[in-house]
Amino acid sequence: MPESTIHHSNNTQTSSVSATFTPAHLKFINAKLEKLSAEKIIEWAMVSLPGLIQTTAFGPTGLVILDMINRIHIDQQAAANVHPTPASSSASEDDEDDTHSHQFKKSGYNTRRHPVPLIFIDTLYHFQETLDLAQRVQDHYNIPLKVYKPQNCETTGDFERLYGQQLWETDDISYDYLVKVEPGRRAYQELGAQAVISGRRRSQKGDRAHLDILEVEAGTGLLKLNPLATWSFQQVWTYLRAYQVPFNALLDQGYRSIGDWHSTKPASNPDDERSGRWEGKQKSECGLHVDYFKMRAEFQATQKKRQALLAVQQAAQQEQQAVEVA
C-alpha cells in the first residue's frame, strides 16, 4: 500500500504541518473509521483532511454525502452561534428574527459558503435528467458547482469534431481519459485537492467489494474517502426519501447506477445495482478509480498509434495523388 504525505500550511504562519499516512497508520485509522457512522466519518474528514473536495455525478450515494456535509456544516454554524443568511443577502438581513434562521436550518439549505468544494465532471454525454438534477441541487442547497469538461470543449459537437463520433465504441480508453480522467485531474490540480470524497460502496460489488473507508491512490498519494462504504443501496434510498434529498428522476425508472447515456441502462440484476453499466463489456469502472498512471500511459500509447496510422494514411493519399498527376 502506498504512502501519502499531506502538507497543511497557514499563510499567517511561517510553519507548516505535515502528516504521512503509512500502511500501518491507514490500517489503524480505517479500524477506527469502521466503528463510526457515515456522518461522523465525514465530520472527521472535514476537520482532519486538508484540501478536501467532493466529486459527484449526482448518483444516490453522492447526494447522501452532499446532504450530510450540508447538515454538518449547519450544525457547526449553530454551535458557533453563526446566524445563517442567504449568500445574496445584505448585511442588514443578518438581523432577521430567529424564526427565519430556524426555517433555513430545518430546510437543510446551506446558506453560507459550502465547506467542501463540489466538483461535477461534465462528460458532455450525461442524461438530461442528470443535468437537470445538477441545477436542482445547486438551487436546493444554494451552493456553487465547479464544472469541468473535456479540455477545449464546451459541447458534444466540439468534442466530436476533435475526436469523432462514438469514441467510446472505437477507443474506450481514450474516451474515458478525455472525458473523465483528464478533467478530474485538472480539477484536483486547480483546487489543490489532497483528499477526495467519493460515493463508492462495497455493496456495489466488483472492484468495490473490498473498499477501505480511507485509501491512498497508488502513485499520486491522493487520499480517497468512501464514507458510505458499508452502506447498502436500500440505506441510501431510505436516506434520500427521509430527508427529501433531490434525486435523479431515472431512479424511478429502474436505473441504479447512472453514468453517460450511451453506457447506462436500468439495472438488469436487482442484486447488482451496477448491472446496467457497460453492458456486454468486461468493465466495472470509468477511469476515475483506476490506476491513473497506467490509464495515462495507455491513453498516450493509443494516441501514438492513432498518429502513426494517420501518418501512413496521409502518405498513401499523397502517393495516390502523385500517381494520378503523373
TORVOPA-12101 format. One line per 10 residues: their letters; for each residue z, y, x of N, C-alpha, C. Coordinates in steps of 0.05 Angstrom, whole numbers. Example, Ala and Ser with C-alpha at 12.3 -4.5 7.8 and 13.67 -1.06 7.14 Angstrom:
2
AS	156 -114 264 156 -90 246 156 -66 264; 142 -45 257 143 -21 273 157 1 258
REM end
This chain:
326
MPESTIHHSN	0 -24 17 0 0 0 0 25 18; -17 45 13 -19 69 29 5 87 25; 8 105 45 30 125 42 18 151 32; 35 167 20 27 193 10 47 214 20; 37 235 31 54 257 40 50 281 23; 71 291 10 69 314 -7 82 338 7; 68 360 8 79 384 20 84 405 -2; 107 416 -2 114 436 -23 124 461 -9; 111 483 -13 119 507 1 122 530 -20; 137 550 -12 142 573 -29 133 597 -13
NTQTSSVSAT	116 613 -25 105 636 -10 126 656 -2; 149 656 -15 170 675 -9 188 665 14; 183 640 23 199 629 45 181 620 67; 192 618 91 176 610 114 177 580 118; 196 566 105 199 538 109 184 523 88; 178 497 93 165 480 73 180 454 72; 177 440 50 190 414 46 168 393 43; 170 372 58 151 350 55 165 324 50; 151 307 35 163 280 29 141 259 32; 147 237 45 128 216 49 136 192 32
FTPAHLKFIN	118 183 15 122 161 -2 113 136 12; 131 122 25 124 96 38 123 74 17; 112 51 24 113 29 4 141 23 -6; 160 23 12 188 17 3 199 39 -15; 192 64 -9 200 86 -26 188 84 -54; 162 78 -55 148 75 -80 160 52 -97; 166 30 -84 177 7 -98 204 15 -110; 220 30 -95 246 39 -105 243 58 -129; 225 77 -126 220 97 -148 210 83 -173; 191 64 -169 180 50 -193 201 34 -207
AKLEKLSAEK	219 22 -192 240 6 -204 258 24 -221; 262 49 -213 278 68 -228 262 78 -252; 236 84 -248 220 95 -270 216 74 -292; 215 49 -285 212 28 -305 234 28 -326; 257 39 -319 280 39 -337 281 65 -354; 263 83 -349 263 109 -364 243 109 -387; 248 125 -406 229 130 -428 205 145 -417; 183 145 -431 159 159 -423 165 189 -420; 181 200 -439 188 228 -438 204 235 -412; 222 217 -405 239 222 -381 222 219 -356
IIEWAMVSLP	202 201 -356 185 198 -333 169 224 -329; 158 235 -351 143 259 -349 160 283 -341; 184 284 -352 203 305 -344 209 304 -315; 214 280 -305 219 276 -276 195 286 -259; 171 279 -268 147 287 -253 143 317 -253; 149 330 -275 145 359 -277 164 373 -258; 187 361 -252 207 373 -234 202 365 -206; 193 340 -201 193 328 -175 167 328 -160; 144 329 -174 118 326 -162 103 353 -161; 101 365 -138 85 390 -136 55 384 -140
GLIQTTAFGP	40 405 -147 11 401 -151 5 381 -172; 21 381 -194 17 362 -216 -3 372 -236; -23 355 -243 -43 362 -263 -46 338 -282; -58 342 -305 -65 321 -323 -95 321 -328; -108 298 -324 -136 295 -331 -138 279 -357; -156 287 -375 -158 274 -400 -186 276 -412; -194 255 -426 -218 256 -443 -209 255 -472; -184 262 -476 -172 263 -503 -171 236 -517; -167 215 -501 -161 190 -513 -133 189 -524; -126 169 -540 -100 168 -553 -76 172 -534
TGLVILDMIN	-76 157 -511 -54 159 -493 -52 186 -480; -74 198 -473 -74 225 -461 -63 245 -480; -69 242 -506 -59 261 -526 -28 258 -529; -18 234 -528 11 230 -529 24 244 -505; 13 240 -482 24 253 -458 24 283 -460; 1 294 -469 -1 323 -473 20 333 -492; 24 319 -514 44 328 -533 73 326 -522; 78 305 -506 104 303 -493 109 325 -473; 89 331 -457 92 354 -438 98 379 -453; 84 384 -475 88 408 -491 117 409 -502
RIHIDQQAAA	126 387 -512 153 387 -524 175 390 -503; 171 377 -480 190 380 -458 191 410 -449; 168 422 -447 166 450 -439 181 468 -459; 177 463 -485 190 479 -505 220 475 -504; 229 451 -500 258 445 -497 269 460 -472; 254 460 -451 263 474 -427 265 504 -432; 246 515 -447 247 543 -454 272 549 -470; 277 532 -490 300 536 -507 326 534 -491; 328 515 -473 352 512 -456 356 537 -439; 334 549 -431 336 573 -414 338 599 -431
NVHPTPASSS	340 596 -457 341 618 -475 316 636 -473; 293 623 -469 268 638 -469 257 639 -497; 252 663 -507 241 666 -535 211 659 -534; 202 639 -548 173 632 -548 156 653 -563; 135 662 -550 117 681 -563 88 672 -557; 70 678 -576 42 671 -571 32 685 -546; 13 672 -532 3 684 -507 -11 711 -512; -21 715 -536 -36 740 -542 -18 762 -552; 8 756 -555 26 776 -568 33 798 -549; 42 821 -560 51 843 -544 80 840 -538
ASEDDEDDTH	91 857 -520 119 855 -512 137 860 -535; 129 878 -554 146 884 -577 151 860 -595; 131 841 -595 133 818 -612 154 799 -602; 164 802 -577 185 785 -567 211 788 -582; 213 810 -598 238 816 -612 238 805 -641; 218 789 -648 218 778 -675 242 760 -679; 248 755 -704 273 740 -710 272 711 -702; 295 698 -703 298 670 -695 283 651 -713; 278 659 -738 263 642 -756 235 638 -746; 223 659 -736 196 658 -725 196 639 -700
SHQFKKSGYN	216 642 -683 219 625 -660 221 596 -668; 238 590 -688 242 563 -697 216 551 -708; 200 567 -722 176 557 -733 157 547 -711; 155 563 -689 138 555 -667 148 529 -654; 174 527 -650 186 503 -637 181 479 -655; 185 482 -680 182 459 -699 153 450 -700; 135 469 -698 106 461 -700 97 447 -675; 111 449 -653 103 436 -628 84 453 -612; 78 477 -620 60 494 -605 73 504 -580; 59 503 -558 68 514 -533 59 543 -532
TRRHPVPLIF	77 562 -534 69 590 -536 73 605 -511; 79 592 -489 78 604 -463 60 587 -445; 57 595 -420 38 581 -402 45 551 -401; 24 535 -406 28 506 -404 35 498 -376; 56 483 -371 65 478 -344 49 459 -327; 31 443 -340 15 424 -325 -14 429 -331; -30 439 -312 -59 444 -317 -72 420 -330; -88 426 -350 -102 405 -366 -132 405 -359; -141 383 -348 -169 380 -338 -185 362 -356; -209 372 -364 -227 356 -380 -254 354 -365
IDTLYHFQET	-261 329 -358 -287 324 -345 -308 321 -366; -325 342 -369 -346 341 -389 -371 328 -376; -376 303 -383 -398 288 -371 -425 297 -382; -424 313 -403 -448 322 -418 -458 300 -437; -444 277 -438 -452 256 -456 -429 247 -474; -410 264 -478 -388 257 -496 -397 258 -525; -384 243 -542 -388 244 -571 -382 273 -580; -396 282 -601 -390 308 -613 -361 308 -623; -351 285 -633 -324 284 -643 -304 289 -620; -310 281 -596 -293 287 -573 -293 316 -566
LDLAQRVQDH	-316 329 -567 -318 357 -561 -303 374 -583; -306 365 -608 -292 378 -629 -262 376 -626; -253 353 -617 -224 348 -612 -214 366 -590; -230 369 -569 -222 386 -546 -215 414 -556; -232 424 -574 -227 451 -585 -202 451 -603; -199 431 -619 -175 430 -637 -150 428 -620; -150 414 -598 -126 412 -581 -119 439 -569; -140 453 -560 -134 480 -549 -122 498 -570; -133 497 -594 -122 514 -616 -94 505 -624; -90 479 -626 -64 469 -636 -41 476 -617
YNIPLKVYKP	-47 472 -590 -25 476 -571 -27 504 -557; -47 519 -563 -50 545 -551 -49 543 -520; -66 526 -510 -66 522 -481 -95 524 -471; -98 533 -446 -125 535 -434 -134 507 -425; -159 502 -427 -171 476 -418 -189 482 -395; -185 469 -372 -202 473 -349 -223 451 -350; -248 460 -354 -271 442 -358 -287 440 -333; -293 416 -325 -311 411 -302 -334 394 -310; -358 403 -303 -383 388 -309 -397 379 -284; -418 363 -286 -433 355 -263 -443 381 -249
QNCETTGDFE	-443 380 -222 -450 403 -207 -477 414 -213; -478 441 -217 -503 455 -223 -515 448 -250; -499 438 -268 -509 430 -295 -491 442 -316; -503 453 -336 -488 463 -359 -495 447 -384; -518 435 -385 -527 420 -408 -538 392 -400; -542 375 -420 -554 349 -415 -582 353 -404; -596 373 -414 -623 378 -404 -623 385 -374; -604 401 -365 -601 407 -337 -598 382 -320; -580 365 -329 -575 340 -315 -599 322 -313; -613 319 -335 -636 301 -336 -660 312 -321
RLYGQQLWET	-662 338 -318 -684 350 -302 -679 343 -273; -654 341 -265 -647 334 -237 -648 304 -231; -639 288 -250 -634 260 -244 -649 241 -263; -664 251 -282 -679 234 -300 -662 226 -324; -676 213 -343 -663 204 -368 -650 177 -364; -628 173 -378 -614 147 -379 -607 137 -351; -596 155 -334 -589 147 -307 -568 125 -307; -552 124 -328 -531 103 -330 -544 75 -331; -570 73 -339 -584 48 -340 -598 41 -314; -609 62 -301 -624 57 -277 -607 58 -252
DDISYDYLVK	-586 73 -252 -569 76 -228 -541 82 -237; -526 62 -245 -499 65 -257 -480 78 -237; -482 70 -212 -464 81 -191 -467 111 -188; -493 120 -186 -498 148 -183 -489 163 -208; -494 151 -231 -486 165 -256 -456 170 -256; -440 149 -251 -411 152 -251 -401 173 -230; -414 172 -207 -406 191 -186 -412 219 -194; -436 224 -204 -445 251 -210 -431 264 -234; -425 247 -255 -414 259 -279 -384 258 -281; -371 241 -265 -342 237 -267 -328 241 -240
VEPGRRAYQE	-336 226 -220 -322 226 -195 -324 253 -181; -348 263 -177 -351 289 -162 -338 312 -177; -342 315 -204 -328 337 -218 -298 334 -216; -288 309 -217 -259 305 -216 -248 314 -189; -262 306 -167 -253 313 -140 -254 343 -136; -275 356 -148 -277 385 -146 -254 398 -160; -246 387 -183 -223 398 -197 -197 395 -181; -193 372 -169 -169 367 -153 -168 387 -129; -191 392 -116 -191 410 -93 -186 439 -102; -200 447 -122 -197 475 -131 -169 482 -141
LGAQAVISGR	-156 462 -153 -130 466 -165 -107 458 -147; -114 448 -123 -93 440 -105 -77 416 -115; -90 398 -129 -76 375 -141 -65 356 -119; -40 349 -122 -28 328 -105 -19 304 -122; -17 308 -148 -9 286 -165 -23 289 -192; -33 267 -203 -49 268 -227 -37 249 -248; -33 260 -272 -23 243 -294 -47 230 -308; -46 204 -312 -68 190 -326 -57 176 -350; -75 168 -368 -67 154 -392 -71 124 -391; -72 113 -367 -76 84 -365 -51 68 -374
RRSQKGDRAH	-55 45 -386 -33 28 -395 -39 -1 -388; -18 -17 -384 -21 -45 -377 -34 -61 -400; -28 -53 -424 -38 -67 -447 -69 -64 -450; -81 -47 -434 -110 -44 -435 -124 -66 -419; -108 -82 -405 -117 -106 -391 -136 -99 -368; -151 -119 -359 -169 -115 -337 -154 -107 -312; -166 -88 -297 -154 -77 -273 -127 -63 -278; -122 -56 -303 -98 -41 -310 -74 -58 -317; -78 -84 -318 -57 -102 -327 -31 -101 -311; -34 -94 -285 -10 -94 -268 -5 -67 -256
LDILEVEAGT	-10 -46 -272 -5 -19 -263 24 -13 -255; 28 1 -233 54 14 -229 55 40 -243; 78 50 -249 81 76 -262 72 98 -242; 80 95 -217 72 114 -197 56 100 -175; 32 109 -170 15 97 -150 6 117 -129; -3 107 -106 -15 124 -86 -44 115 -83; -63 133 -86 -91 126 -84 -98 120 -55; -111 97 -50 -118 89 -23 -137 110 -11; -132 117 14 -150 135 29 -144 164 25; -138 173 1 -134 201 -4 -104 209 -4
GLLKLNPLAT	-87 190 -11 -58 196 -13 -51 210 -39; -71 213 -57 -65 226 -83 -47 209 -99; -26 221 -111 -8 206 -128 -19 205 -156; -16 182 -168 -25 178 -196 -1 168 -212; 5 183 -234 27 176 -251 17 165 -277; 27 142 -285 19 129 -310 44 127 -327; 53 148 -340 79 149 -354 80 130 -378; 57 123 -390 57 105 -413 48 77 -405; 51 70 -380 41 44 -370 51 21 -387; 75 23 -397 87 0 -411 82 0 -441
WSFQQVWTYL	69 20 -451 65 23 -480 41 5 -490; 43 -3 -515 21 -16 -529 5 5 -544; -19 -4 -553 -35 15 -570 -20 22 -595; -5 3 -607 9 8 -632 30 29 -627; 44 29 -605 64 50 -599 50 77 -597; 27 78 -584 12 103 -581 4 113 -609; -7 96 -625 -16 103 -652 7 113 -669; 30 99 -667 53 107 -683 62 135 -675; 62 141 -649 70 168 -640 51 189 -650; 25 184 -648 5 203 -658 10 211 -687
RAYQVPFNAL	15 191 -703 19 197 -732 47 209 -737; 67 200 -723 94 211 -728 96 240 -721; 83 248 -699 85 276 -690 60 293 -698; 43 281 -714 19 296 -724 3 308 -702; -2 291 -681 -18 300 -659 -48 298 -666; -64 318 -660 -92 316 -666 -104 292 -651; -122 277 -664 -134 254 -651 -164 252 -658; -178 236 -643 -207 234 -646 -214 220 -673; -231 232 -688 -239 221 -714 -251 193 -711; -261 186 -688 -273 159 -684 -253 137 -685
LDQGYRSIGD	-227 144 -681 -206 123 -683 -206 111 -711; -212 127 -731 -212 117 -758 -237 100 -764; -255 98 -745 -280 82 -748 -279 57 -731; -256 50 -721 -254 25 -706 -255 28 -676; -260 52 -666 -260 57 -637 -232 57 -627; -228 48 -602 -201 49 -590 -202 64 -563; -220 56 -546 -224 70 -521 -251 85 -522; -250 111 -519 -274 127 -524 -283 142 -499; -307 136 -491 -319 149 -468 -345 162 -476; -366 159 -459 -392 170 -466 -404 155 -490
WHSTKPASNP	-421 169 -505 -432 157 -529 -449 133 -524; -463 133 -501 -482 112 -495 -469 86 -485; -443 87 -479 -429 63 -468 -404 57 -484; -402 67 -508 -378 63 -524 -386 53 -552; -372 32 -561 -375 22 -588 -348 16 -600; -345 12 -626 -319 3 -636 -310 -22 -622; -284 -25 -619 -274 -49 -605 -282 -74 -619; -294 -93 -603 -304 -118 -615 -282 -139 -616; -261 -135 -600 -238 -153 -599 -213 -137 -606; -200 -142 -628 -176 -126 -635 -153 -129 -615
DDERSGRWEG	-154 -150 -599 -133 -153 -579 -140 -141 -552; -164 -129 -550 -173 -116 -526 -185 -89 -533; -169 -68 -531 -178 -42 -541 -202 -30 -525; -206 -41 -500 -229 -31 -484 -253 -49 -487; -253 -67 -506 -276 -85 -510 -300 -71 -521; -298 -46 -529 -321 -31 -538 -334 -15 -516; -325 -18 -491 -336 -2 -469 -355 -19 -452; -378 -8 -445 -397 -20 -426 -405 -49 -434; -413 -52 -459 -420 -78 -470 -442 -91 -453; -437 -116 -446 -457 -131 -431 -456 -127 -401
KQKSECGLHV	-437 -110 -391 -436 -104 -362 -409 -114 -351; -410 -122 -326 -385 -131 -312 -372 -105 -301; -359 -91 -319 -349 -65 -312 -325 -59 -329; -303 -48 -317 -280 -41 -333 -269 -13 -327; -281 1 -307 -273 28 -300 -297 46 -296; -293 72 -300 -316 90 -299 -320 102 -272; -302 99 -254 -304 111 -227 -281 128 -219; -267 139 -239 -244 157 -233 -221 141 -222; -220 115 -228 -196 99 -220 -204 76 -202; -225 80 -186 -233 60 -166 -231 74 -139
DYFKMRAEFQ	-235 58 -118 -234 69 -90 -254 92 -86; -243 116 -82 -260 139 -80 -280 137 -57; -271 130 -33 -288 129 -10 -310 108 -13; -302 85 -24 -322 64 -29 -343 74 -49; -334 88 -70 -352 98 -90 -371 119 -78; -360 137 -62 -377 157 -49 -397 144 -30; -388 124 -14 -407 111 4 -429 97 -11; -423 84 -33 -443 71 -49 -463 91 -61; -452 114 -69 -470 135 -80 -488 145 -58; -477 151 -35 -494 161 -13 -515 141 -4
ATQKKRQALL	-508 115 -4 -528 94 3 -550 93 -18; -542 95 -43 -562 95 -64 -581 119 -62; -570 142 -55 -586 166 -53 -605 164 -29; -597 152 -7 -614 148 15 -638 130 8; -632 108 -7 -653 90 -15 -673 105 -34; -662 121 -51 -678 136 -70 -697 155 -56; -686 169 -35 -702 188 -20 -723 174 -4; -716 150 8 -735 135 23 -758 126 5; -751 116 -19 -772 107 -38 -790 130 -46; -778 153 -50 -793 177 -58 -812 185 -35
AVQQAAQQEQ	-803 183 -11 -820 190 12 -844 171 14; -839 145 10 -861 125 10 -881 131 -12; -871 137 -36 -889 143 -58 -905 168 -53; -893 189 -41 -907 213 -34 -929 208 -13; -922 192 7 -941 185 28 -965 170 16; -959 151 -1 -981 136 -14 -999 154 -31; -986 173 -45 -1001 191 -61 -1019 209 -44; -1009 218 -22 -1025 235 -4 -1048 219 8; -1043 194 15 -1064 177 26 -1086 172 5; -1078 168 -19 -1097 164 -40 -1114 189 -45
QAVEVA	-1101 212 -44 -1116 238 -47 -1136 242 -24; -1127 234 0 -1145 237 23 -1170 219 20; -1166 195 10 -1188 176 6 -1207 187 -15; -1197 199 -36 -1213 210 -58 -1230 233 -48; -1218 250 -30 -1232 273 -19 -1255 263 -1; -1250 242 15 -1270 231 33 -1293 219 18
REM end
